[in-house]
Amino acid sequence: MFVRLDQRRKTRLPWATIALVAVCIGVFFWLTLQPADARTLLLRRWGTVPSSLFDATTPLTAQWLALHPARLFTALFIHVGWLHLIGNLLFLLIFGLPAERSLGSLRFLLLFLVGGALANFAGALTLASANAPIVGSSGAVSAIVGAYFALFPRARLGLVLPLGVFLEFVRVPAAALIGFWIGLQFLFTFVGPAFGAVAWWTHIAGFVIGILFALVSKPAIARRLRQ
């Protein structure tokens, strides 16, 4: 299944989305060049490790000095596999480009970083004793998807579906696709580890944060568009 976006008049280059994609790809290739042991250490140092983030034996000041809270942000740019990377960046491009044009690049970047960090924090809360790091931009991308849903509830996306030997173009409400996507997040959350070690609550928290951010930002967006 391929997704085709409607062509819109572009007034400004969506540099934030492009920069985020470039950084994620760059970090991914840099990690793949590291030896296995070094890569594991980097994942634990810069990923969000719940058991370290909420280590009760470590003084709070020491945790801040150890950059534990900062790892909520650095984890957003770390991906451990091609499917992990491509899946997140695909959704970021599909929903991020129109969201950035409406929100503005700086507000969009703020949503990605802060929304993603808060989503990682929510995921870490549900896995407080876990030693495996939470990595990837899934929470941040979920925030972008949530913002898109709040900003464009009636939008339609063009899908190219393979039907036998032919490709058929159809238009589907974006709300239906997003609803299907968020439904899967709830399903995977309650089914558990049968679908892999994924912090599904990070996705759900990010989606809710994105909706709230877009609703709060609507007056500022309206002023920006009028200008």
N, C-alpha and C positions, 0 to 999 in steps of 0.2 A: 504494500500500500504506500503510495506516494501522496504528499500533500502539496497542493499548489495554492499559493496565496494570491489574493486579488492584487492587481497592480494599483498602487496609490501614488499620488504626486508626492515626491520626496522634497521637502523643503530644506532639510539638514541631514548631513551624513550621520547615521546612527553609530557613532564612534564607540560608545560604551559597549554595545553588543559585540561589535567587531573586536574590541580590545579584550573582552572577557573570553571570547572564543580563542583568540590568539594565545592568551596567557595559559588557558587550560591545555591547549595542544602543546605549547612549549614545555610546560611542567611535565606533561605525560612523557614526551620524548626524552626529556632530561632524566626522569626516573628510570626509563627503560634502559638507559645507558649505564646505570649504576649496577655494581655487583649485587647479587641477591641479598647478602647480609646487610650491605649498606642501604639498600632499598627498604628493607624491613625496619631498620633503625630510623630512616627518614619518615616512614609512614607513622611510626609511633611518636616521633618527636613533633611532627607538624600536623598530624591528624588529631581529631578529638577523641581522646581515650577517656571514657566515662569514669573508670575507676581512679584515674589520676586527677581528673577535673574535680571530683568530689572526695578527694582523699582527706578524711577527717583528721588524720595524724599529722598532716602538713599545715602549718599556720597559714592563714589566709594571705598575709603579706608575702610569704614565701611563694605561694602559688602564683600571685600576680607577677613577682619577680621572675618566676620560671616561665612566664609567657603562656601559662595554661589557658587563660581566657582568650588570648590571641589566637590560639589554635582553633577556636570556633570559626575564625575567619580563614586561616590558612588552609584548613581542611577542605574548603570549598573548591580549591583549585587542583586537588589531588584526585586522580582516577587510577584505578588498578588494572583496567583492561580495556580493550577496544570497544566492546559492547557497552561498557559502563560510560566511556567517554562519548561515543557517537550518540547513544541514546539521550544523554543529557544535552549535548550541543544541538541535536536536532530539534528538541523541544524549545531550547533557548532561542534558536533562530526563528522557528515558526511563530512563537508567541512573543518573543522579545522585541523583534523589529517594530511591529505596530505598537507595542506597549511603550517602547522608548520614544517613538514619535509623539505619543500623546502625553506621556509623563514628563518628557524632557530628559536629556542624557544624565544630568546630575541626580535628579530625583530617581531615575531608573537605576543608576548605579548604587544609590543609597539603599533602595529596596533590595537589590541583589545581595549586597554585603550584609546589611543589618538583618534583613529577612532571613537570609541563609544562616547567619550566626545564631539567631533566635531559634530557628528550626533545628539546628544542630544541638542547641542547648536542650530543647524539648526532647529530642531523641536520646540525648545522654541521660536525662532524668529517668526515662523509662528503662534504661540499661545501666543503672548507676554502678553496678558491680562488674560490668564487662571490661575485659582487658584489651579486646580488639578495638582498633581505632575506627571511628566513623569518618569516612572520607567521601569526597565527591560533591558536586554542585547540585545534587538532587533537591535538597531543601530550598536552595536559592531559586532554582528553576521552577519548583512548585509555587514559590511566592510570585514569580512572574506569571505563571499560568493562572493563579488566583486573581491577580490584578487584571489580566486580560479578560477573564470571565466577568469581573465587576464592571470593566470599562466598555466591553462589547458584548453584552448578553444576547444580542440578536444577530451577531455576525454569522456568516456562513463560510465554510472552508471548502475549496474544491479538492476532491479526492480522485486520483487515478487508480482504478481498481482493475487488476488482471482478471478477466473473465474468459477462461479458456485460452485461445490464442490471440484474443483481442484485449485492448485496453479501453475501459469505459470511464468517461469523466462524469462524476456526479457531484452535486453540492449537498453538503450535510451541515446542519446547524452546529456551530462551534460549541454551543452549550451541551449538545448531545455527546460530542466527542470528549469534552472535558468531564461531563458527568460519568461517562463510561470509565475514564481514566481514574477519577477520584474514587469511584466504586471499587476498582481493582485495588486501590491502596487500602481501603477498609478491609477488603477480603483477605489480602495478604497479611494484614496486621493480625487478624484473628486466626488465620490458618497456621501461621508460625513458620518455623525454620524449614518446612518442607520445600519452600520456594527460595531458599538461600538465606545467607546472613545479611539481611537488609534492614536498616532502621526505618521501617515503614512509617512510624510516628513522626519522623523528620519530614517526610513528604506531606503528611496531613497537616502538620503544624505550619509548614511553609505555605500551603494553599490558603489556609485560614488567614494567616498574616497578610498575604498578598491581597485578599479581598478587603480586609479592614484598611490596609494602606491606601488602596485605590479609592475607597469610599471617602476616607478622610481627605484625600488629595483632590477630589472632584472639583471643589470651588477654585483651587489654584490652577487646575488643568483648564477649566473654562476661561479663566482670565488669560492664561497663556495662549490659548487658541484664538481668543478675540484679538490679542495683540499681533 
